[in-house]
Amino acid sequence: MTLTVAFQMDPIESINIDTDSSFMMALEAQRRGYRLLHYHPRDLSLKGNVLYARVREMAVERKKGAHYRMGEPAVIDLSTVDVILMRQDPPFDMAYITATHMLEHVQPKVLVLNDPKNVRNAPEKLFVTHFPDLMPPTLITSDKQAVLEFRAEHKDIIVKPLFGNGGAGVFHLKPDDENLGSLLETFTQLYREPVIVQRYLPEIRQGDKRIILIDGEPAGAVSRMPQDGEARANFHAGGSAKKTDLTPREQDICAAIGPVLREQGLVFVGIDVIGDYMTEINVTSPTGIQEINRLNGSALESTLWDAIETRL
């Protein structure tokens, strides 16, 4: 199959080729003989109902300091490509949401992954609330009194911004912590959105498991282990990777959400599980491919492209 694939992503010159999942997707696409294009979200232009992008042809190589080559920029009608991969990192802000609206103009002629409408409707920490039996006790609110009552009920809590990512702004507060009021005031100054509060899960010490689902099926997992004295296990927060297998509970979680992901065109998804609970469903630009591949000897990028070809 000969395809033209456009990567809508952050500047490729700044990625870490040892951890970046988009880089692995590009390597596999190139190995299959696809033509690769690269552009930034800010390179999009909607003229009437025709979506254009200023793109550059791209080639990639696993060579530090020289991992990409780019052609000259050219403006193209994005409806002329076969696949668009929306791979820019959060924050999930109005710029991100605007890009999803713009990409809808090339559907269904072009396969856009993940489906932009359903990415827009599935913010990580909100999408999970549609599966209440699978998530820990959770409160989303701007009401300080509601937060105080939640802590009185659950004692140890986690407080984090609703649209944060990479573990940024995540706080573990114990029952006697006197900083809750000040923290909520700070969040109110920084964000217009409510905060998300969850019961603290001590199982985090055994790892925060990232499970990759490809077209609704679990494809691999890695346990992200927090550093000593750290409540966050995210790789961006210094967490380390540990080999793992899925527990029966995690298999049940995947079976419960898989059909929904598949139906909504959310082909590449990463869920976060601590203990018996799913805490997030990541649909924007999930990561974890390289860590899982190294630990398991797998090639998730190949499985992913097989799924994309099947959809085409």
N, C-alpha and C positions, 0 to 999 in steps of 0.2 A: 504494500500500500504506500503510495506516494502522497505525502501531505505537506501543506504549508501551515506551520504552527507559529502563532504569535504569542510571545511571553509578555504579559503586562505585569511588570514587576519593578522593584526598586533598582537603583543603579547597580549594575552587575559588577562594577569595579570594586565595590566595597563589601561583597559577600565573602563569607568564610567557606572556601571550597571543601573543607573537611567536615562541615556540619550542614551546609545548605541543601535543602530538599529540592528546590527549583533547579539547582545546578545538576543534580542527579537526573532529574526529569529531562533536562536539556541534553545531557550526555547520551541518555538512552534514545531520545528522539533522533539525535544526530547519528547514532549507530545504526538506526533503522533507515537512514537515508532521507529523513524529512528535511525540508527547508525550514530554517529557524529565523524568526524575526524577533526583535526586541524593541520595546518602547516603554516609556514611563506613563503613569496615569495622566500626568499633566500634558502629554503629547496628544491626547484625544481632542478631536474637534467634531461637533455635531452641527452640520449644515443642513437646515431643513430636517429631514429624517434620515439623512445619510451620515454614517459615522466614519470619520477619517482618523488616521493616526500617522504621525511622523515616525517612521520605523527605520531601523537599520538591520541589515542582514547580519546574523550572528553565527560564529563558530566557537566552540568551547573545547577546552583541553584541561586535564588534571595536571596542571603545572603551576605551582605557586608563583605569583608575580606576573604570570603570562597566561592566565586561565581563559582569556576570551580574545576574540578578534571581531571587529565591527566594520561593516561596510559604510558607505556614504548614506546620509539620511535621505529618505524619500517619503513623500506623502502618498498613502494608498487608501483606497476604500476598503475598510475592514471586512465588508461582506464578501470579499474575494478570497479570503483565507479559509482554511478548513476547520481549524481549532484555535480558540483563544483561551489561554490559561491565565486566569486572574490570580496573580501570585504576589501582589504587593502586601507588605506587612501592615497590620493595624498601626495607628489607632483607627478604630471604627467610628469615624467622624463624618461630618457632612460631605467632605471631599470623597470619602470612600463610598458613601451612599449615592452621591451624584454619579460616580463612575458606574455603579450597578445599573442605574437608570439608562445611562448612555449605551451600555453594552446590550441592553434589551433590543435595541434597534437592528441588530444584525441577526437576531434569532427569528425563526428556527433554521435559517440558511446556514449559519455557522454554529458549531457546537462550542458553547462557552461553558467552561468549568472553573469552579463550581457554578451552577446556574445562578446568574446574578440576582434574579428576583428572590430566590430562596436564601441566598447569602444575606440579602438585605433583611429578610424576615427572620433570620436565625442568629442574632447576636449570641456569642458564646455562652454568656451567663444567663441569658433569658430563654434560649431555646431549650435548655435542660429542664426548665420549670414545667414543660409539657410532659415530663416523665416523673411525676412526683414520687412514685414508689421506688425510683432508682436513685434519688438524690438525698443528701443529708438535710436535716431541718434548716430551712433557709428563709430569710426575710429580705425583701427589697423595699426600701422606704427612704423618705426624707424626714420622717418623724422621729425626733430624738427620744421621745418617751417610749415609742414602740421598740426602739433598739435597747433601751434600758430594761424593758420588760422581757425582751428576748434573752438578754444576758442573765437576768435573774432566773430565768427558767433553765437555761442551758449551761450557765457558768462560763467555761472557756469558750471564746468565740473568735472567729476570723472576720475582720472587716476589710473590705477592698472596694476599689472603684468599679462601677458597673461595666465600664468599657475599657478597663485597663488590660494590659497584656504583658507576657513575659515575667510575671510575678511582681511587677512594679506596683507599689502602693498597697501591698498586702501586709496586714498587721494581725498578730496574735495577741489577744487581750485576755488576761486571766481575771477572775472575779474581783480581785482586790486592786486591779490596775486603775489608777486615778486619772489616766490620760484619755479615757473614752470621750468625755465632753469636748476636750480640746481637739481631739482628732476629728470628731464630727464637724466642729466649726471649721477646721482647716479644709476638710473635704467639701464643705458648702462653699467655701471661697474659691476652690480650685475647679469644681465641677457643678454643672447645673442639674445633672442627673441624680437620681437616688443612689444610695450606697447599697451594696449587697453584704449581708451578714449571715454567716453560717456557723453552725455548731463546730467547734474545733474537733478534728478527728486525730486522736493520738497515733493512729496507724500510719500517719505521715512519716514516722520514724522508720517504718519498713519500706517507705518509698511511695511516690506519687506515680502511678503507672500511666504511661501514654500508650494507648492502643490505636493503631492505624486501621481504619476500615476503608476498603476499596470497593466501591459500588455496593455498599451495604454489608460486605463480608469482612470479618476480622482477618487481617493479613500479617500482623506482627505486633509485638509489644516490647517496651523497654521500661524498666523501673528507674525513675529519676530519684536519686538518693540525696537528701538535704545534707549540707555541711553541718558540723557540730555547732549548736547554738543558733541554728537558722530554721525558721518555720516554713521556708519556701524551698521546693525541690526543683523548680524550673531550671533548665540548662542556662538561661540568661542570668539566673541568680546564683550560679555556681554549683548547681546540682550535678552529680556524676551519674553515668549510665551503668546499669547492672542488668545482666541477662535475666529473663523471666519467662514464664509461661502463663497462659490464661487459667484462672480458677473457674470452677463451675459457675459461680456468681457472675463473673465477668463475661463468660460465654452467654449467660442468660441476658445480661445487659445488651450485648451486641445483637442477640436474636430479637430483642424487643425494639431496638431503634433501627436496625438494618433496613427493614422494609420501608420505613418512613424516609430514610436517607436516599434510598434507591429511587423512590417515587418522586422525590423533590429534586433530582439531578445533582445531589451532593455526593459526588463520586469519590473525592479524596477528603477524608475527614479524620481528625484526631480527637479521641475522647480522653479525658483525664479521670482516673479512678483512684480513690484512696479508700483502702479497706473494702467495704461492701458498697461504696457509694460512688456514683458518677457525679463529678463536680462541674465539668464543663464539656461542651461539644464544640470543637474548633472547626469552623468551616471556611474561614477566610484564607489563610495560607499556612496550613498545618505543617509541622516539622516532625522529624524523628526518623526519616528514611535511613540516613547514613548510620545512625547509632544502632538501629535494629539490624541493618545489613552486617555491620561489623561483628555484632554479638552472635548472630544466627547463621551467618554465611548465606544470607538471602539476597534477593535482588528485587526489592519492592517496586522500584521504578519500572521494571519490566512487567510486573503484574499490573501496574497502573496503566501502562500504555496498551496492554492487551485489553483491559476493560474499556479504554477510550476507543480503540479500534472496533470493539464489539458494538459500542453505542453508535458509531458512525455507520 
